[in-house]
Amino acid sequence: MDELRETIVADAGTYLALGGLIVGLIFGFIVQRTNFCAMGSISDILSFGDYRRFRSWLLAAATAIIGAQILQMVGIVDLGQSMYLNANFNWLGNVVGGLLFGIGMVFAGGCTSRNLVRAGGGDIRSVFVLMIVGLFAYMTIGGIIGPVRAELQTATQIDLGGFGFDSQSMGAMIGKAAGQEQALGSWIAALAIAGIMVLYCFKDASFRKSPSHLVAGLGIGLCIVAGWAVTGFAFDEFADQPQNPISLTYVRPAGDTLEYLRRFTADMVPGFAVTSVFGALAGAFLAAITAGKFQLTTFADTGDTLRNMGGAMLMGIGGVMALGCTIGQAVTGLSTLAVGSLVTFAALIVGGIIGVKALERVLMMG
């Protein structure tokens, strides 16, 4: 394994770019073919009492949790180097960001990853949404919204170091409370959380008998695991600019992709995040073309345009505040066992419910 890592690190840029492209392509293909959608899962529950797509989302998270912990155990990735396990618990960002993103994804017809897949299938509205998400993500990171976000985060974040924790890993917390090492605590947390999710998913007969929902959950979860493996192998703490391990997430990468297209001649080899965006678009396009479902569509009217714009703005702002989205936090982040990811997951669901109810009122008034 050490020789493989050395080979990869020697040309990490190319490896990360190719890895992101392949993982993103598989992700986009699966989402397009199975109709996986976090926002749609909430709408299904509220409108039809159908929990199958929601169970797919949970199965993806459970798969990612177990897979990521296995990678950590065998030394392929150090999850402690990821952005999710910072010792500063940004609870306000997790809650408010998750709520804003959840509301926004409803008005934009889906989360960022879903809009990527829709764009690959010919939906011009989603191209417009993704551009606005990327713009507002960058505005929130270091642009005009950035100072307000930073002030709020600094004023409200909790330094877990003061409580004796060097990260917000639930595994570390359980291990410390039980007087055991973090590795054991991580496995206790992983098996408990993933186990509950899997039991909830498979207790439903209609879910067990639905191949598309099973493939969506397992396939997307494994894509997250593959992303951790790709970036874990390429991590070099002695590099001039170490690229910390990450897996699929699509809010900031939407902005990174716009920036890459703008500055292509300055850095022709894109990173994992950018190529995963291109990969998702390509995978969705391939799935739509081969299924005969590729079709160019656009906004229905002015109201539709404004709703999508507003939703995209909220997703860009909320996704940065929460450090991720329905994939980036609720699956990728949760696979690290970060407390903030669990809080964001809950906030996304609440935000989605609020968004569905609000959109129903808007449409009735219109």
Order of alpha helices (4+ residues) and beta strands (2+ residues): alpha-alpha-alpha-alpha-beta-alpha-alpha-alpha-alpha-beta-alpha-alpha-alpha-alpha-alpha-alpha-alpha-alpha
